[in-house]
Amino acid sequence: MEEDLRLQEAMAGGDKMLTKPSLGAALMASRFATNAMRGVQRLRTMHAAEMTHISNIPKPTEPDFSLE
């Protein structure tokens, strides 16, 4: 009977602790977002370094088709 009352209160929104996000969950989400962005920036930096290396390759000379 008591469990039924708690369930009804929770479903009706009477228990505010179930609807508020906890501080711990907010901190964990913040850390996750920070680490995810750090990984994205690391990948962008690595990709930019590769593209710089590729752009330093000299263009080959044009073939001369007039000899044939």
Steps between C-alpha positions, in 0.01 A plus 500: 500500500779741593693406186193574290476848650867567424457379145195721449682803643799437276279467194307814592822699547467527875856382561722785385821307562422264212449783252803716590834399353759442767816705529709186452330422170554858382870480587537166322330639189729804509811282525377281216439803278842643583676174416299458181592849380866437588492190280336689213763774519779241505360335186465837325861586584625166369292537183630853440860381543442224243346744255798736540735212427301400191492855365884516512532226238618659175282478193639263234609644167255493214561219250612605153268335246648686203782244461276227363 
